[in-house]
Amino acid sequence: MREHVGVGVSFDADFREVIILGTKVQLYFVNGLCDTTILVELLKSLVRINDHESESMKVVDIVRNRIVHQQFEELDDINEAITKLLSGLVIIFIDGYDKVMIVDVRSYPGRSPEEPDTERVVRGSRDGYTENIIQNTALTRRRIRDPRLRNEIIQVGDRSKTDICISYIKDLADPELIDIIKQELKSIKTDGLSMADKALEEYIVKQGFNPFPIVRYTERPDVASVHLFEGHVILMVDTSPSMIITPTTFFHHVQHAEEYRQTPSSGTFVRWIRFIGIFVSIFILPFWYLLSIEQNLLPEALQFIGPNENTGNVPLFLQIILADVGVELLRMAAIHTPTPLSTAMGLIAAVLIGDIAISAGLFTGEVILYVAVAAVGSYATPSYELSIANKLARIIIVLATFAFNLPGFVITTTLYILSLASVKSFNTPYLWPFIPFNFRALRQILIRYSVPAKETRPSITHAKQKKD
């Protein structure tokens, strides 16, 4: 233990030796990962053996019976025992016994469940996943009391030994998909997953430079539970509050829990407003720029669109790029700005950058307007990863429109749709049910039906029960 774990060198790797019926018994544990109260009670129960027992030949059986804990096992592999120790469990050696006893007294440091900042709802549950994988499986189990719910643990990383939980409902999830995920996880060869879920995604998805998200992230237990009921597979990575949902399509990334916390009609209205916001975030800037440089495309009633007279001291195309990049810089600055200073940051953005830049002739008012509208549409996108991908697509369309005018806009817009159609998530078409077309499934995406009316599961998950 001194050689492999650093007992006596690492201050947090500690041990305690007690003499029980004349036999040495050593307990090894990691400070900070163990519940001190349970550990003290465990030591007390072992020490009391000397007061009530006398048969030294049965010390192993006596110790085994005195360990009052619901999670107990014995191992004969020292490497596996060390991995358990570094995961927060207590390992117990008894002199002369060729196995090690394992007691689970883990108590990981972390925060309590709270509502995720990126998935807030007006009404609904306020709990959310945390960095503790034990808590996360409990939050899911609380909502799915089905004995067929499976939570399988796999450790990845030669040095980190990161716990990864594969969650699925046995009679709903596609066995082939589960096997593929397990094979991908077992094939990972790395020292550790320091970036947790995102590093894991890049190992199992291998999407390269494709900016569109192949998997969906959620920090809400109710959202994860809904997807489990539909036949999806959830991946939980210890130390991360974000759950990976597979397989997913483009339309999974544009839905939000808020739609299901309202009546069907209100939910449909909210969903369509969100769809419009996403569409506007991609196309309003390049389309407005196209109309500004191609005035002949406008009918008489819309001749007011575009800066007809003064375009400022900076070319219109450069204004759009600078303003769009500037909004992104402000977003990044807001993330790294302490909360008490965030209000001042907003005033700086609104007064100095907005008003003074227009007065100085660096930007026109319409450029600021449409960049702001596009930014609002990006923030209305439920998936942060998709909003960034759409922003990249918007910049590319603007560049192509600047270079080739109308043909550039049409061609890059077509390529945007084709690129989405070519993406697959675990052999699932990314634009399903639009491509390939499935009217019944598309109807449920466009319209938020009541829960009793939605009795089918999406066919892309290959669930063993009803499909749409």
C-alpha positions in Angstrom: 0.0 0.0 0.0 2.9 2.4 0.6 4.3 1.6 -2.8 1.2 1.7 -4.9 -1.0 4.2 -3.1 1.5 6.4 -1.3 0.3 5.7 2.3 2.6 7.7 4.5 3.4 10.1 1.7 0.1 11.4 0.5 -1.6 13.0 3.5 -5.1 12.0 2.3 -4.3 8.3 1.9 -4.6 7.1 5.5 -5.0 3.9 7.4 -5.8 2.6 10.9 -4.5 -0.6 12.5 -6.4 -2.3 15.3 -5.7 -5.6 17.1 -8.8 -7.9 17.2 -8.5 -11.2 19.1 -4.7 -11.0 18.7 -4.9 -10.5 14.9 -3.8 -7.4 13.0 -6.7 -5.7 11.1 -5.9 -2.7 8.9 -8.4 -0.2 7.5 -7.3 1.9 4.5 -9.3 4.9 3.4 -9.0 8.3 1.6 -9.8 11.4 3.6 -12.3 13.6 2.0 -14.1 10.8 0.1 -15.4 8.9 3.1 -18.2 9.7 5.5 -16.3 10.2 8.8 -19.3 9.4 11.0 -19.8 5.9 9.4 -16.1 5.3 9.5 -15.9 6.0 13.2 -18.9 3.7 13.9 -17.2 1.0 11.8 -14.1 1.2 13.9 -16.1 1.1 17.1 -17.9 -2.0 16.1 -14.6 -3.7 15.3 -12.9 -2.7 18.6 -15.9 -3.9 20.6 -15.2 -7.5 19.3 -12.5 -7.8 21.9 -15.0 -7.2 24.6 -17.6 -9.8 23.6 -15.7 -12.5 21.6 -12.9 -14.9 22.5 -12.6 -17.4 19.6 -9.5 -16.1 17.8 -9.7 -18.9 15.2 -12.9 -17.4 13.8 -11.7 -13.8 13.6 -12.6 -13.5 9.9 -16.2 -14.6 10.3 -16.6 -12.4 13.4 -15.3 -9.3 11.6 -17.5 -10.1 8.6 -20.6 -10.3 10.8 -19.8 -7.2 12.8 -19.5 -5.0 9.7 -23.0 -3.6 9.8 -23.4 -1.9 6.4 -25.7 -2.4 3.4 -22.9 -2.5 0.8 -20.2 -5.1 1.5 -18.1 -7.3 -0.7 -14.8 -9.3 -0.7 -12.2 -9.3 -3.4 -9.0 -11.3 -4.1 -7.6 -8.8 -6.6 -5.3 -6.1 -5.0 -5.5 -3.8 -8.0 -9.3 -3.8 -8.1 -9.2 -3.2 -4.3 -6.9 -0.2 -4.7 -9.3 1.2 -7.4 -12.2 0.8 -4.9 -10.1 2.6 -2.2 -9.4 5.5 -4.5 -13.1 5.7 -5.3 -13.9 6.4 -1.7 -14.5 3.0 -0.3 -12.8 1.5 2.8 -10.7 -1.6 2.3 -10.0 -3.9 5.3 -7.0 -6.4 5.5 -7.0 -9.2 8.1 -3.6 -10.8 8.8 -3.6 -14.3 7.4 -6.7 -13.9 5.2 -6.2 -13.9 1.5 -9.1 -11.6 0.6 -9.8 -7.9 1.2 -13.1 -6.7 2.6 -14.7 -3.6 0.9 -17.2 -1.3 2.7 -18.8 1.5 0.8 -18.7 4.6 3.0 -18.4 7.2 0.1 -19.4 10.7 0.7 -18.2 12.8 -2.3 -17.8 16.6 -1.8 -20.3 18.5 -3.9 -23.3 20.7 -4.0 -27.0 19.8 -3.5 -29.4 19.4 -6.4 -30.6 22.7 -7.8 -32.3 24.0 -10.9 -29.9 24.2 -13.9 -29.2 27.7 -15.1 -29.5 26.8 -18.8 -32.8 24.8 -18.5 -34.9 27.0 -16.3 -38.7 26.6 -16.4 -41.5 28.8 -15.0 -43.2 25.8 -13.4 -41.8 22.4 -12.7 -39.2 20.7 -10.6 -36.3 22.7 -9.3 -33.8 19.8 -8.8 -31.0 19.1 -11.2 -28.1 16.8 -11.6 -24.9 17.4 -9.7 -21.3 16.3 -10.0 -22.0 13.2 -7.9 -22.9 10.1 -10.0 -24.5 8.4 -7.0 -26.9 11.3 -6.5 -27.6 11.5 -10.2 -28.7 7.8 -10.5 -30.9 8.3 -7.4 -32.6 11.4 -9.0 -33.4 9.3 -12.1 -34.5 6.3 -10.1 -36.9 8.5 -8.1 -38.7 9.2 -11.3 -38.5 5.7 -12.9 -39.4 3.0 -10.3 -39.2 0.4 -13.0 -37.3 -2.8 -12.1 -36.1 -2.9 -15.7 -34.2 0.3 -15.4 -30.5 -0.5 -15.6 -27.6 1.5 -14.4 -24.3 -0.2 -15.5 -21.0 1.2 -14.4 -17.9 1.1 -16.6 -14.5 2.7 -15.6 -12.6 4.5 -18.3 -9.1 5.9 -18.0 -5.9 4.1 -17.1 -5.1 6.7 -14.4 -8.4 8.5 -13.6 -10.6 5.4 -13.4 -13.6 7.6 -14.2 -17.0 6.1 -13.5 -19.4 6.1 -16.4 -22.9 4.9 -15.9 -25.0 3.6 -18.9 -28.7 4.1 -18.1 -31.5 2.5 -20.1 -34.8 0.6 -19.7 -34.1 -3.0 -20.6 -37.3 -3.7 -22.6 -37.3 -0.4 -24.4 -33.7 0.5 -25.4 -32.2 -1.0 -28.5 -29.8 -3.8 -27.5 -27.6 -3.1 -30.6 -27.2 0.5 -29.5 -26.2 -0.5 -26.0 -23.6 -3.0 -27.3 -22.2 -0.3 -29.6 -21.8 2.2 -26.7 -20.2 -0.5 -24.5 -17.7 -1.4 -27.2 -16.8 2.2 -27.7 -16.3 2.8 -24.0 -14.2 -0.3 -23.6 -12.0 0.7 -26.6 -11.1 4.1 -25.1 -7.4 4.2 -24.3 -6.4 7.3 -22.4 -4.9 8.4 -19.1 -8.1 10.1 -18.0 -11.2 12.1 -18.9 -10.3 15.4 -17.3 -13.1 17.2 -19.3 -15.6 14.5 -18.3 -18.7 14.3 -20.6 -17.3 16.4 -23.4 -14.1 14.3 -23.6 -16.2 11.1 -23.6 -18.4 12.5 -26.4 -15.4 13.0 -28.6 -14.2 9.5 -28.0 -17.5 7.7 -28.8 -18.9 10.0 -31.5 -15.8 11.0 -33.5 -17.5 13.9 -35.2 -14.3 15.7 -36.2 -14.8 19.3 -37.3 -18.6 18.9 -37.7 -20.0 21.8 -35.5 -23.5 20.3 -35.1 -24.1 18.5 -31.8 -24.5 14.7 -32.3 -25.6 14.1 -28.7 -27.9 16.1 -26.5 -26.9 17.3 -23.0 -29.4 17.8 -20.2 -29.0 18.6 -16.5 -32.7 18.0 -15.7 -33.8 14.6 -14.3 -37.3 14.9 -15.8 -35.9 15.5 -19.3 -33.6 12.5 -19.0 -36.5 10.3 -17.7 -38.7 11.3 -20.6 -36.0 10.2 -23.0 -35.4 6.9 -21.2 -39.2 6.2 -21.6 -38.8 6.8 -25.3 -36.0 4.2 -25.6 -33.0 6.4 -25.5 -29.7 5.6 -23.7 -28.3 8.0 -21.1 -24.6 8.3 -20.3 -23.6 9.7 -16.9 -20.0 10.7 -16.2 -18.9 11.1 -12.6 -17.9 14.8 -11.8 -20.2 16.1 -14.5 -23.8 17.4 -14.0 -24.6 17.0 -17.7 -26.2 13.8 -19.0 -25.5 12.6 -22.5 -28.6 11.5 -24.4 -28.3 9.2 -27.4 -29.4 8.9 -30.2 -30.7 12.4 -31.0 -31.7 14.4 -34.0 -31.7 18.1 -34.9 -35.2 18.4 -33.5 -34.2 17.1 -30.1 -32.0 20.1 -29.7 -34.8 22.6 -30.4 -37.3 21.4 -27.8 -37.5 22.6 -24.2 -39.1 21.3 -21.0 -41.1 24.6 -20.7 -43.3 23.5 -23.7 -44.5 20.6 -21.6 -45.2 22.7 -18.5 -47.9 24.6 -20.4 -51.2 23.6 -22.0 -50.9 22.0 -25.5 -52.0 25.2 -27.3 -49.6 27.4 -25.2 -46.8 24.8 -25.6 -47.3 24.8 -29.4 -47.2 28.6 -29.4 -43.9 28.7 -27.4 -42.4 26.0 -29.6 -43.2 27.9 -32.8 -41.8 31.1 -31.4 -38.6 29.2 -30.6 -38.5 27.7 -34.1 -38.9 31.2 -35.6 -36.1 32.5 -33.3 -33.7 29.8 -34.4 -34.5 30.4 -38.0 -34.1 34.1 -37.6 -30.7 33.6 -35.8 -29.3 31.9 -38.9 -30.8 33.8 -41.8 -31.8 37.3 -40.8 -28.3 38.8 -41.1 -27.2 37.4 -44.4 -30.7 37.9 -45.9 -30.8 41.6 -44.8 -27.3 42.1 -46.2 -28.4 40.5 -49.5 -31.4 42.9 -49.8 -29.1 45.8 -48.8 -26.7 45.2 -51.7 -29.4 43.9 -54.2 -32.1 46.6 -54.0 -33.6 45.3 -57.2 -34.8 42.2 -55.3 -37.1 44.3 -53.1 -40.7 45.2 -54.1 -41.8 48.8 -53.8 -43.4 48.3 -50.4 -40.2 47.1 -48.9 -37.8 49.7 -50.3 -37.1 51.0 -46.8 -35.1 47.9 -45.9 -31.3 48.5 -45.9 -29.2 51.7 -45.3 -30.2 53.6 -48.4 -28.1 56.7 -47.8 -25.4 56.7 -45.1 -23.7 53.4 -44.5 -21.2 54.8 -42.1 -17.4 55.0 -42.3 -17.0 51.2 -42.4 -18.1 49.0 -45.2 -21.5 47.3 -44.5 -20.1 43.8 -44.7 -17.3 44.6 -42.2 -19.9 46.2 -39.9 -21.9 43.0 -39.7 -18.8 40.8 -39.0 -17.4 43.2 -36.3 -20.8 43.6 -34.6 -21.5 39.8 -34.7 -18.0 39.1 -33.3 -18.4 41.9 -30.7 -21.7 40.3 -29.4 -19.8 37.0 -29.0 -17.0 38.8 -27.1 -19.6 40.4 -24.8 -21.1 37.0 -24.1 -17.7 35.6 -23.3 -16.9 38.6 -21.1 -20.3 38.2 -19.3 -19.4 34.6 -18.4 -16.1 35.6 -16.8 -17.4 38.7 -15.2 -18.3 38.4 -11.4 -22.0 38.6 -10.8 -21.9 42.0 -9.0 -20.3 43.5 -12.1 -22.6 42.0 -14.7 -25.0 45.0 -14.6 -22.1 47.4 -15.2 -21.1 45.2 -18.1 -24.5 45.5 -19.6 -24.4 49.3 -19.3 -21.1 49.3 -21.1 -22.4 47.2 -23.9 -25.6 49.3 -24.3 -24.2 52.8 -23.9 -20.6 52.8 -25.0 -20.5 50.2 -27.7 -24.0 50.6 -29.0 -24.9 54.3 -28.9 -21.4 55.9 -29.2 -20.4 53.5 -32.0 -23.4 54.6 -34.0 -22.8 58.3 -33.3 -19.2 58.0 -34.3 -20.2 56.5 -37.7 -18.6 53.1 -37.1 -22.0 51.3 -37.3 -25.4 52.0 -38.7 -28.4 51.6 -36.5 -29.9 48.8 -38.7 -26.7 46.7 -38.4 -26.9 46.8 -34.6 -30.7 46.1 -34.7 -30.4 42.9 -36.9 -27.3 41.7 -35.1 -29.2 42.0 -31.8 -32.2 40.2 -33.2 -29.9 37.4 -34.4 -28.3 37.2 -30.9 -31.7 37.0 -29.2 -32.6 34.1 -31.6 -29.3 32.4 -30.6 -30.1 32.7 -26.9 -33.6 31.3 -27.5 -32.0 28.1 -28.9 -32.3 25.5 -26.0 -29.1 23.8 -27.0 -26.0 25.9 -26.4 -24.0 23.7 -28.8 -26.5 24.1 -31.6 -26.6 27.9 -31.1 -22.8 28.1 -31.6 -23.0 25.8 -34.7 -25.8 28.0 -36.2 -23.7 31.1 -35.5 -20.8 29.6 -37.5 -23.3 28.8 -40.3 -24.5 32.4 -40.2 -21.0 33.8 -40.6 -20.3 31.5 -43.5 -23.5 32.5 -45.3 -22.7 36.2 -44.8 -19.2 35.7 -46.2 -20.5 33.8 -49.2 -23.2 36.5 -49.8 -20.5 39.2 -49.7 -18.3 37.3 -52.2 -21.0 36.1 -54.6 -24.2 38.0 -53.8 -27.4 36.1 -54.5 -25.8 32.9 -55.8 -23.6 32.8 -52.7 -26.6 33.1 -50.4 -28.6 30.4 -52.2 -25.7 27.9 -52.5 -24.5 28.2 -48.9 -28.1 27.9 -47.6 -28.5 24.8 -49.7 -25.2 23.4 -48.4 -26.3 24.1 -44.8 -29.4 22.0 -45.3 -27.5 19.2 -47.1 -24.8 19.2 -44.4 -27.5 18.6 -41.8 -29.1 15.9 -43.8 -25.7 14.1 -44.1 -25.1 13.9 -40.4 -25.9 10.8 -38.5 -26.1 10.1 -34.7 -25.4 6.4 -34.0 -26.8 5.6 -37.5 -29.8 7.9 -36.9 -30.6 10.5 -39.6 -30.0 13.9 -38.1 -33.0 15.5 -39.8 -35.5 12.7 -39.1 -38.5 12.9 -39.4 -38.1 15.5 -42.1 -35.5 13.5 -44.0 -36.4 10.6 -44.3 -40.0 11.9 -44.2 -42.3 10.6 -41.5 -45.6 12.6 -41.3 -46.8 11.3 -38.0 -43.5 12.0 -36.2 -43.1 15.4 -37.9 -46.6 16.3 -36.8 -45.7 15.7 -33.1 -42.7 17.9 -33.5 -44.6 20.8 -35.0 -47.5 20.5 -32.6 -47.3 19.9 -28.9 -49.9 17.2 -28.3 -51.3 16.4 -24.9 -49.5 13.7 -23.0 -52.4 11.1 -23.2 -52.6 11.6 -27.0 -48.9 10.9 -27.4 -48.9 7.1 -26.9 -46.1 6.3 -29.4 -42.3 6.2 -29.1 -40.0 7.6 -31.8 -39.0 4.8 -34.3 -35.4 6.0 -34.4 -34.8 4.6 -31.0 -35.9 1.1 -32.2 -37.9 0.7 -29.0 -39.4 -2.7 -28.6 -42.9 -1.3 -28.0 -45.1 1.2 -29.8 -43.4 3.4 -32.5 -44.4 6.4 -34.5 
